[in-house]
């Protein structure tokens, strides 16, 4: 039985759209992109809280083959990323292959017919020769099970379900969380709320944000002379590489750079926060890079305002009209904002149930045998399957570095598959084991294992204490490997 589609892609964010573009380049144009939300854009559709913006300069946080010369700022606001996603979908003819409101329950490999059967909520199934999951790293919101939260009588909002018409004016608000989302949101809430308490479990490293509007003449220059925007992208990417690859991934060899980044963040904190006690509470006690750092010129300043308070005692329980901390202090509020992040390792790897050859369950395999994926994209016993948000896949600080490397990997893999006249592929156990050994060895020099990350509570670490998210390579190295990995690392055709 022939499958309905050449490929089924799960997720219509930038990863899924990149996969669709590459499938078209490969001539596999009969594909469908299944998206659980009601529109495309992934995180840039779901998130629209006040202050939302990229935390990687826009010239880098975009497809290199589809530059946008008209970013309004160095760090574009979220609504511009949403528009950019829509532009890409329309230009590359992706929207007509998208199905919105399609919640994927799971997928299984049909050995007899050599294709994937994907189950969609409501009882429907679709079949595809190839399965590509692009569900994103930060797609499963997490709400800690605070005792008594169901009794809260006020308004509760998670940042991923922001209500644009909700007026914070005069509210007594609390924000739980101090990650990158909260760093953007806290200053905006403080502008309207009568009182704001920020509940912090773990402080975050924050460095100055060199942000400014991009003048119209510069936008016109980018549009008329694309090489100028490419140069700006190269400069920014190089700076990120120095911070991430050298200072974080090569921590043992470059401790001075890592310590320098930490000193910059501490100087930024000292310059912006007047109260000594508050500065101490906002100072991380783990090495720079253990937890994803961020940029802001306004977050720290917010804590100088008389109506803003930082609370570092742990939350004991929630009552109808407030939050009680472990020391017995009650903060009376009428609005609870959850900036509590995402669940990566428990429910996101994979985000849906994937059953491969011989009944292998991907989630169980990863949890029983360590999180792993060859080149961050394929897994033994899962034929014709590409996981675009896998362990050891995230390269550099811009997600687009990862997306485009995986697109190149697809191009090389399918090119060889077609050359051989076959329709199935599967990475070998030996190649997968070799890759896992290599990345594990390289990460030994990183801040995650060589530095002090004990208090970071970072999503980089899984439940086994492994930093199995980031690929320990430079952008250049990752892209080089994507077009030069040994072709014999895969088996092509149905094994005899």
RODO-2510 file (C-alpha; in nm, 4 decimals, decimal comma):
residues 496
     n   res          X          Y          Z
     1     x     0,0000     0,0000     0,0000
     2     x     0,1445     0,3345    -0,1033
     3     x     0,1468     0,6058     0,1651
     4     x    -0,0663     0,9164     0,1301
     5     x     0,2348     1,1449     0,1471
     6     x     0,6050     1,1450     0,0724
     7     x     0,6531     1,2848     0,4218
     8     x     0,4638     1,3917     0,7304
     9     x     0,6110     1,6859     0,9206
    10     x     0,4953     1,7535     1,2762
    11     x     0,5180     2,1220     1,3692
    12     x     0,4803     2,4433     1,1659
    13     x     0,7443     2,6529     1,3399
    14     x     1,0736     2,7515     1,1817
    15     x     1,2059     2,3946     1,2129
    16     x     0,9087     2,2426     1,0345
    17     x     0,9164     2,5103     0,7666
    18     x     1,2877     2,4491     0,7104
    19     x     1,2107     2,0788     0,6716
    20     x     0,9398     2,1591     0,4172
    21     x     1,1719     2,3814     0,2164
    22     x     1,4346     2,1057     0,2057
    23     x     1,1767     1,8423     0,1086
    24     x     1,0756     2,0601    -0,1862
    25     x     1,4408     2,0967    -0,2868
    26     x     1,4687     1,7175    -0,2819
    27     x     1,1608     1,6710    -0,4981
    28     x     0,9536     1,5244    -0,2145
    29     x     0,6834     1,7853    -0,2542
    30     x     0,3855     1,5704    -0,1592
    31     x     0,4068     1,6323     0,2140
    32     x     0,1816     1,7586     0,4904
    33     x     0,2768     1,9721     0,7907
    34     x     0,0577     1,8964     1,0925
    35     x     0,0322     2,1764     1,3488
    36     x    -0,1599     2,1602     1,6757
    37     x    -0,2075     2,5409     1,6959
    38     x    -0,4413     2,7428     1,4755
    39     x    -0,1627     2,9127     1,2800
    40     x     0,2034     2,8799     1,1869
    41     x     0,5092     3,0236     1,3581
    42     x     0,5622     2,7925     1,6534
    43     x     0,6854     2,9803     1,9580
    44     x     0,6367     3,3120     1,7771
    45     x     0,2686     3,2353     1,7317
    46     x     0,2067     3,0934     2,0781
    47     x     0,3962     3,3632     2,2669
    48     x     0,2828     3,7241     2,2519
    49     x     0,3316     3,8479     2,6072
    50     x     0,4365     4,2123     2,6643
    51     x     0,8042     4,2713     2,5940
    52     x     0,8481     3,9617     2,3762
    53     x     1,1532     3,9945     2,1507
    54     x     1,4367     3,7846     2,0175
    55     x     1,7390     3,7526     2,2451
    56     x     1,9664     3,6803     1,9499
    57     x     2,0262     3,9671     1,7040
    58     x     1,7746     3,9460     1,4215
    59     x     2,0363     3,9350     1,1448
    60     x     2,1423     3,5993     1,2914
    61     x     1,8040     3,4763     1,4158
    62     x     1,6668     3,4108     1,0653
    63     x     1,7328     3,1803     0,7715
    64     x     2,0627     3,2679     0,6039
    65     x     1,9053     3,1936     0,2634
    66     x     1,6056     3,4182     0,3326
    67     x     1,7384     3,7380     0,4945
    68     x     1,4963     4,0076     0,6024
    69     x     1,6483     4,3522     0,5452
    70     x     1,3615     4,5284     0,7197
    71     x     1,4015     4,4339     1,0867
    72     x     1,3030     4,7419     1,2868
    73     x     1,5613     4,6820     1,5613
    74     x     1,8808     4,4882     1,6216
    75     x     1,6674     4,2635     1,8456
    76     x     1,3312     4,2498     1,6714
    77     x     1,0042     4,2308     1,8676
    78     x     0,8119     3,9043     1,8572
    79     x     0,5422     4,0298     1,6211
    80     x     0,8072     4,0834     1,3525
    81     x     0,9231     3,7221     1,3872
    82     x     0,5636     3,6132     1,3406
    83     x     0,5390     3,8229     1,0232
    84     x     0,8710     3,6814     0,9018
    85     x     0,7382     3,3270     0,9522
    86     x     0,4291     3,4138     0,7482
    87     x     0,6471     3,5624     0,4740
    88     x     0,8598     3,2468     0,4538
    89     x     0,5532     3,0208     0,4469
    90     x     0,3980     3,2213     0,1640
    91     x     0,7145     3,2638    -0,0426
    92     x     0,8044     2,8940    -0,0329
    93     x     0,4496     2,7662    -0,0792
    94     x     0,4393     2,5992     0,2597
    95     x     0,1023     2,7197     0,3826
    96     x    -0,0947     2,5054     0,1372
    97     x     0,0733     2,1962     0,2864
    98     x    -0,0135     2,2932     0,6445
    99     x    -0,3039     2,1599     0,8497
   100     x    -0,3812     2,3582     1,1631
   101     x    -0,5575     2,2270     1,4703
   102     x    -0,4139     1,8829     1,3946
   103     x    -0,2973     1,7393     1,7264
   104     x    -0,0683     1,4421     1,6678
   105     x    -0,1179     1,1669     1,9243
   106     x     0,1632     0,9433     1,8028
   107     x     0,3261     0,7632     1,5137
   108     x     0,4309     0,4042     1,4422
   109     x     0,6452     0,2431     1,1763
   110     x     0,4493     0,0049     0,9549
   111     x     0,7046    -0,2661     0,8766
   112     x     0,4909    -0,4387     0,6153
   113     x     0,4223    -0,1273     0,4111
   114     x     0,7502     0,0496     0,4940
   115     x     0,5946     0,3795     0,5939
   116     x     0,4849     0,5768     0,8984
   117     x     0,1282     0,5796     1,0297
   118     x     0,0575     0,9021     1,2175
   119     x    -0,2416     0,9239     1,4508
   120     x    -0,4243     1,2561     1,4736
   121     x    -0,6630     1,3403     1,7573
   122     x    -1,0178     1,2565     1,6609
   123     x    -0,9366     0,9148     1,5208
   124     x    -0,7821     1,0062     1,1856
   125     x    -0,4571     0,8526     1,0605
   126     x    -0,2273     0,9786     0,7862
   127     x     0,0593     0,7867     0,6288
   128     x     0,3924     0,9052     0,4970
   129     x     0,7092     0,7423     0,3662
   130     x     0,9135     0,9668     0,5940
   131     x     0,8390     1,1216     0,9330
   132     x     0,9972     1,4472     1,0508
   133     x     0,9225     1,5829     1,3972
   134     x     0,9833     1,9557     1,4421
   135     x     0,8018     2,0150     1,7692
   136     x     1,0603     2,2575     1,9078
   137     x     1,2614     2,2486     2,2265
   138     x     1,0360     2,4874     2,4174
   139     x     0,6902     2,3698     2,3204
   140     x     0,5535     2,1989     2,6333
   141     x     0,4677     2,4633     2,8982
   142     x     0,5394     2,3674     3,2574
   143     x     0,3458     2,4695     3,5654
   144     x     0,4940     2,3466     3,8943
   145     x     0,2351     2,1767     4,1160
   146     x     0,2169     2,4524     4,3770
   147     x    -0,0041     2,3314     4,6630
   148     x    -0,3323     2,5197     4,6711
   149     x    -0,2996     2,6837     4,3304
   150     x    -0,6438     2,5540     4,2363
   151     x    -0,7889     2,7601     4,5228
   152     x    -0,6545     3,0922     4,3934
   153     x    -0,9503     3,3241     4,3364
   154     x    -0,7724     3,5788     4,1171
   155     x    -0,6463     3,5731     3,7604
   156     x    -0,3876     3,3141     3,6540
   157     x    -0,2019     3,3603     3,3239
   158     x     0,0771     3,1460     3,1799
   159     x     0,3066     3,3405     2,9495
   160     x     0,2300     3,0973     2,6648
   161     x    -0,1421     3,1761     2,6932
   162     x    -0,1262     3,5531     2,7291
   163     x    -0,4519     3,7417     2,6942
   164     x    -0,3819     4,0573     2,4969
   165     x    -0,6912     4,2354     2,6256
   166     x    -0,6110     4,1716     2,9925
   167     x    -0,5426     4,5033     3,1686
   168     x    -0,2783     4,4927     3,4412
   169     x    -0,3409     4,8507     3,5488
   170     x    -0,3749     4,8758     3,9266
   171     x    -0,3293     4,5025     3,9796
   172     x    -0,1376     4,3398     4,2641
   173     x     0,0600     4,0944     4,0576
   174     x     0,3094     3,8175     4,1142
   175     x     0,5397     3,6682     3,8554
   176     x     0,6811     3,3251     3,9293
   177     x     1,0040     3,2617     3,7399
   178     x     1,3165     3,4551     3,6480
   179     x     1,4229     3,2950     3,3201
   180     x     1,4593     3,4667     2,9841
   181     x     1,0812     3,5150     2,9493
   182     x     1,0513     3,6835     3,2878
   183     x     1,3471     3,9095     3,2096
   184     x     1,1468     4,0493     2,9171
   185     x     0,8104     4,0511     3,0953
   186     x     0,8920     4,1925     3,4407
   187     x     0,9682     4,5509     3,3242
   188     x     0,6456     4,5617     3,1216
   189     x     0,4245     4,4384     3,4058
   190     x     0,5894     4,6835     3,6450
   191     x     0,4806     4,9728     3,4225
   192     x     0,1122     4,9016     3,4927
   193     x     0,0737     4,6977     3,8095
   194     x     0,0173     4,8760     4,1384
   195     x     0,2357     4,6185     4,3101
   196     x     0,4592     4,3470     4,1670
   197     x     0,6355     4,0656     4,3478
   198     x     0,8826     3,8548     4,1517
   199     x     0,9332     3,5070     4,2947
   200     x     1,2839     3,3880     4,2139
   201     x     1,4099     3,0354     4,2581
   202     x     1,7311     3,0716     4,0586
   203     x     1,8891     3,4020     3,9492
   204     x     1,9894     3,4401     3,5859
   205     x     2,3016     3,5853     3,4275
   206     x     2,2030     3,9046     3,2434
   207     x     2,4398     4,1083     3,0275
   208     x     2,3805     4,4481     2,8634
   209     x     2,1698     4,4445     2,5491
   210     x     2,3263     4,6429     2,2669
   211     x     1,9943     4,7196     2,1032
   212     x     1,8803     5,0083     1,8874
   213     x     1,6447     5,0842     1,6002
   214     x     1,7818     5,0008     1,2556
   215     x     1,7533     5,3257     1,0557
   216     x     1,5690     5,3236     0,7256
   217     x     1,8876     5,3979     0,5246
   218     x     2,0527     5,0876     0,6740
   219     x     1,7456     4,8780     0,5907
   220     x     1,7608     5,0065     0,2326
   221     x     2,1314     4,9234     0,2195
   222     x     2,0621     4,5694     0,3395
   223     x     1,7912     4,5349     0,0737
   224     x     1,9959     4,6737    -0,2172
   225     x     2,3347     4,5267    -0,1205
   226     x     2,2645     4,1886     0,0474
   227     x     2,6369     4,1374     0,1107
   228     x     2,6215     4,4067     0,3799
   229     x     2,3599     4,2143     0,5768
   230     x     2,5612     3,8935     0,5313
   231     x     2,8603     4,0735     0,6801
   232     x     2,6517     4,1908     0,9774
   233     x     2,5319     3,8337     1,0265
   234     x     2,8889     3,7030     1,0185
   235     x     3,0068     3,9552     1,2782
   236     x     2,7190     3,8787     1,5138
   237     x     2,7519     3,5037     1,4704
   238     x     3,1238     3,5261     1,5441
   239     x     3,0534     3,7119     1,8688
   240     x     2,8009     3,4484     1,9738
   241     x     3,0498     3,1754     1,8875
   242     x     3,3106     3,3346     2,1121
   243     x     3,0627     3,3477     2,3985
   244     x     2,9051     3,0054     2,3529
   245     x     3,1622     2,7816     2,1914
   246     x     3,4748     2,9145     2,3554
   247     x     3,3498     3,0411     2,6894
   248     x     3,0946     2,7671     2,7558
   249     x     3,1843     2,4579     2,5539
   250     x     3,5603     2,5011     2,5965
   251     x     3,5404     2,6174     2,9554
   252     x     3,8478     2,4258     3,0730
   253     x     4,0647     2,5851     2,8053
   254     x     3,9125     2,9338     2,8268
   255     x     3,8116     2,9928     3,1870
   256     x     3,9262     3,3541     3,1586
   257     x     3,6687     3,4295     2,8894
   258     x     3,3946     3,2620     3,0907
   259     x     3,4916     3,4522     3,4054
   260     x     3,5065     3,7730     3,2013
   261     x     3,1478     3,7253     3,0852
   262     x     3,0432     3,6717     3,4467
   263     x     3,2256     3,9872     3,5569
   264     x     3,0504     4,1857     3,2817
   265     x     2,7135     4,0633     3,4068
   266     x     2,8019     4,1473     3,7680
   267     x     2,9170     4,4959     3,6674
   268     x     2,5909     4,5429     3,4786
   269     x     2,3978     4,4386     3,7905
   270     x     2,5977     4,6700     4,0171
   271     x     2,5420     4,9654     3,7856
   272     x     2,1668     4,9120     3,7680
   273     x     2,0512     4,8005     4,1153
   274     x     2,0975     5,0369     4,4089
   275     x     2,0157     4,8078     4,7002
   276     x     2,3047     4,5840     4,8066
   277     x     2,0811     4,3072     4,9414
   278     x     1,8812     4,2936     4,6186
   279     x     2,2028     4,2773     4,4169
   280     x     2,3170     3,9818     4,6238
   281     x     1,9869     3,8032     4,5659
   282     x     2,0075     3,8652     4,1903
   283     x     2,3653     3,7324     4,1656
   284     x     2,3956     3,3735     4,0376
   285     x     2,6156     3,1347     4,2332
   286     x     2,6871     2,9127     3,9355
   287     x     2,9246     2,9642     3,6436
   288     x     2,8240     3,1691     3,3426
   289     x     2,6644     2,9450     3,0789
   290     x     2,5371     2,6664     3,3069
   291     x     2,1918     2,8118     3,2454
   292     x     2,1113     3,0047     2,9285
   293     x     2,2095     3,3701     2,9914
   294     x     2,0140     3,6575     2,8435
   295     x     2,0334     4,0271     2,7544
   296     x     1,8433     4,3186     2,9051
   297     x     1,8889     4,6860     2,9850
   298     x     1,5671     4,7136     3,1875
   299     x     1,5218     4,4006     3,4010
   300     x     1,7578     4,4912     3,6855
   301     x     1,6446     4,8557     3,6966
   302     x     1,2896     4,7422     3,7639
   303     x     1,3870     4,6295     4,1143
   304     x     1,4705     4,9891     4,2095
   305     x     1,1029     5,0824     4,1863
   306     x     0,9214     5,1126     4,5194
   307     x     0,6260     4,8977     4,4122
   308     x     0,8441     4,6075     4,2914
   309     x     0,9743     4,3439     4,5318
   310     x     1,2006     4,0418     4,4831
   311     x     1,1075     3,7320     4,6830
   312     x     1,3660     3,4546     4,7102
   313     x     1,2066     3,2367     4,9771
   314     x     1,0564     2,9186     4,8341
   315     x     0,6819     2,8996     4,7790
   316     x     0,5063     2,6861     5,0397
   317     x     0,1513     2,7135     4,9084
   318     x    -0,1020     2,9309     4,7322
   319     x    -0,4172     3,0645     4,8976
   320     x    -0,7267     3,2281     4,7524
   321     x    -0,5791     3,5760     4,7780
   322     x    -0,2044     3,5265     4,7877
   323     x     0,1153     3,3237     4,8025
   324     x     0,2690     3,1994     5,1270
   325     x     0,6430     3,1334     5,1357
   326     x     0,8343     2,8865     5,3507
   327     x     0,9085     3,1536     5,6132
   328     x     0,5336     3,2056     5,6670
   329     x     0,5140     3,5415     5,4885
   330     x     0,2036     3,5969     5,2776
   331     x     0,2060     3,8153     4,9669
   332     x    -0,1463     3,9272     4,8836
   333     x    -0,2131     3,9323     4,5105
   334     x    -0,5010     3,9281     4,2649
   335     x    -0,3032     3,8306     3,9549
   336     x    -0,0658     3,5346     3,9205
   337     x     0,1608     3,5242     3,6151
   338     x     0,3427     3,1990     3,5477
   339     x     0,6749     3,2407     3,3709
   340     x     0,7687     2,8907     3,4773
   341     x     0,9195     2,7761     3,1520
   342     x     0,8918     2,4475     2,9707
   343     x     0,9225     2,0777     3,0341
   344     x     1,1949     1,9482     2,8052
   345     x     1,3043     1,6100     2,9268
   346     x     0,9934     1,4527     3,0785
   347     x     0,7464     1,5126     2,7959
   348     x     0,9357     1,6782     2,5111
   349     x     1,1797     1,4083     2,4023
   350     x     0,9822     1,3089     2,2056
   351     x     0,6752     1,5336     2,2276
   352     x     0,4546     1,2540     2,0893
   353     x     0,4819     0,8769     2,1150
   354     x     0,7052     0,7351     1,8409
   355     x     0,7109     0,3572     1,7860
   356     x     0,9808     0,2332     1,5508
   357     x     1,1006    -0,1003     1,4182
   358     x     1,0335    -0,4078     1,6307
   359     x     0,8092    -0,2030     1,8605
   360     x     1,0904     0,0210     1,9855
   361     x     0,9487     0,3139     2,1838
   362     x     1,1616     0,6241     2,1329
   363     x     1,0813     0,7851     2,4668
   364     x     1,1517     0,4626     2,6553
   365     x     1,4709     0,4037     2,4564
   366     x     1,6041     0,7471     2,5442
   367     x     1,5158     0,7181     2,9118
   368     x     1,6522     0,3643     2,9477
   369     x     1,9642     0,4067     2,7345
   370     x     2,0610     0,7760     2,7653
   371     x     1,9346     1,0558     2,5421
   372     x     2,1072     1,0282     2,2045
   373     x     2,0683     1,0856     1,8321
   374     x     2,3229     1,0510     1,5523
   375     x     2,4299     1,3986     1,4407
   376     x     2,1335     1,5152     1,6488
   377     x     1,8813     1,3955     1,3923
   378     x     1,8439     1,0162     1,3481
   379     x     1,8095     0,7159     1,5811
   380     x     1,8735     0,3417     1,5276
   381     x     1,5595     0,1264     1,4942
   382     x     1,3631     0,4256     1,3651
   383     x     1,3742     0,4002     0,9833
   384     x     1,2879     0,7002     0,7672
   385     x     1,2631     0,9146     1,0801
   386     x     1,4230     1,2559     1,1325
   387     x     1,3905     1,4193     1,4722
   388     x     1,4682     1,7878     1,4293
   389     x     1,4776     1,8660     1,8006
   390     x     1,6839     1,5832     1,9376
   391     x     1,9491     1,5408     2,2043
   392     x     2,2846     1,6895     2,0993
   393     x     2,1322     1,8775     1,8077
   394     x     2,1317     2,2386     1,9280
   395     x     2,4339     2,4130     1,7803
   396     x     2,5379     2,7713     1,8492
   397     x     2,3012     3,0135     2,0182
   398     x     2,0676     3,0775     1,7233
   399     x     1,8123     2,8038     1,6552
   400     x     1,8587     2,8719     1,2842
   401     x     2,2119     2,7350     1,3039
   402     x     2,0601     2,4037     1,4076
   403     x     1,7767     2,4135     1,1525
   404     x     2,0020     2,4808     0,8556
   405     x     2,2575     2,2175     0,9581
   406     x     1,9786     1,9603     0,9769
   407     x     1,8502     2,0684     0,6358
   408     x     2,1982     2,0034     0,4964
   409     x     2,2071     1,6633     0,6646
   410     x     1,8741     1,5817     0,4995
   411     x     2,0101     1,6869     0,1626
   412     x     2,3147     1,4596     0,1847
   413     x     2,1213     1,1650     0,3263
   414     x     1,8368     1,1716     0,0751
   415     x     2,0776     1,2400    -0,2109
   416     x     2,2556     0,9115    -0,1367
   417     x     1,9245     0,7335    -0,0823
   418     x     1,8011     0,8385    -0,4254
   419     x     2,1371     0,7601    -0,5889
   420     x     2,1023     0,4027    -0,4669
   421     x     1,7422     0,3827    -0,5848
   422     x     1,6168     0,3013    -0,2351
   423     x     1,3305     0,4402    -0,0287
   424     x     1,4308     0,3531     0,3283
   425     x     1,7228     0,4494     0,5493
   426     x     1,8286     0,3809     0,9053
   427     x     2,1366     0,4935     1,0957
   428     x     2,3570     0,2087     1,2183
   429     x     2,4040     0,1257     1,5853
   430     x     2,7808     0,1629     1,5452
   431     x     2,7605     0,5130     1,3944
   432     x     2,5183     0,6270     1,6637
   433     x     2,7398     0,4908     1,9425
   434     x     3,0474     0,6557     1,7922
   435     x     2,8739     0,9928     1,7731
   436     x     2,7488     0,9650     2,1317
   437     x     3,0979     0,8827     2,2550
   438     x     3,2415     1,1782     2,0640
   439     x     2,9991     1,4407     2,1953
   440     x     3,0180     1,3033     2,5482
   441     x     3,3963     1,3257     2,5382
   442     x     3,3940     1,6799     2,3970
   443     x     3,1419     1,8011     2,6534
   444     x     3,3830     1,6966     2,9267
   445     x     3,5649     2,0255     2,8661
   446     x     3,2457     2,2335     2,8917
   447     x     3,1217     2,4444     3,1786
   448     x     2,8501     2,1834     3,2347
   449     x     3,1021     1,9308     3,3635
   450     x     3,4127     2,1392     3,4321
   451     x     3,2425     2,4338     3,5989
   452     x     3,0162     2,4816     3,8974
   453     x     2,6565     2,4249     3,7834
   454     x     2,5221     2,2766     4,1072
   455     x     2,2720     2,5567     4,1744
   456     x     2,1796     2,6400     3,8136
   457     x     1,8653     2,4234     3,7819
   458     x     1,9207     2,4482     3,4073
   459     x     1,7062     2,2895     3,1403
   460     x     2,0322     2,1982     2,9677
   461     x     2,0529     1,9060     3,2111
   462     x     1,8223     1,6056     3,1882
   463     x     1,6944     1,3989     3,4790
   464     x     2,0139     1,1923     3,4739
   465     x     2,2359     1,4974     3,5166
   466     x     2,3608     1,4923     3,1574
   467     x     2,3853     1,8083     2,9496
   468     x     2,2403     1,6305     2,6478
   469     x     2,0927     1,9241     2,4571
   470     x     2,3826     2,1194     2,3084
   471     x     2,6131     1,9888     2,0391
   472     x     2,9760     2,0642     2,1325
   473     x     3,0768     2,2098     1,7971
   474     x     3,1210     2,5465     1,6366
   475     x     2,8685     2,6525     1,3734
   476     x     3,1276     2,6005     1,0994
   477     x     3,2136     2,2522     1,2262
   478     x     2,8488     2,1485     1,2597
   479     x     2,7661     2,2591     0,9063
   480     x     3,0785     2,0912     0,7693
   481     x     2,9839     1,7611     0,9331
   482     x     2,6282     1,7894     0,7957
   483     x     2,7637     1,7704     0,4392
   484     x     3,0482     1,5256     0,5003
   485     x     2,9285     1,2583     0,7468
   486     x     3,0197     0,9057     0,6279
   487     x     2,7465     0,7798     0,3964
   488     x     2,8089     0,4266     0,5231
   489     x     2,6781     0,5366     0,8635
   490     x     2,3361     0,4529     0,7234
   491     x     2,1787     0,1342     0,5925
   492     x     1,9818     0,1978     0,2728
   493     x     1,6932    -0,0248     0,1749
   494     x     1,5159    -0,2896     0,3805
   495     x     1,7714    -0,4964     0,5787
   496     x     1,8007    -0,8515     0,4476
***
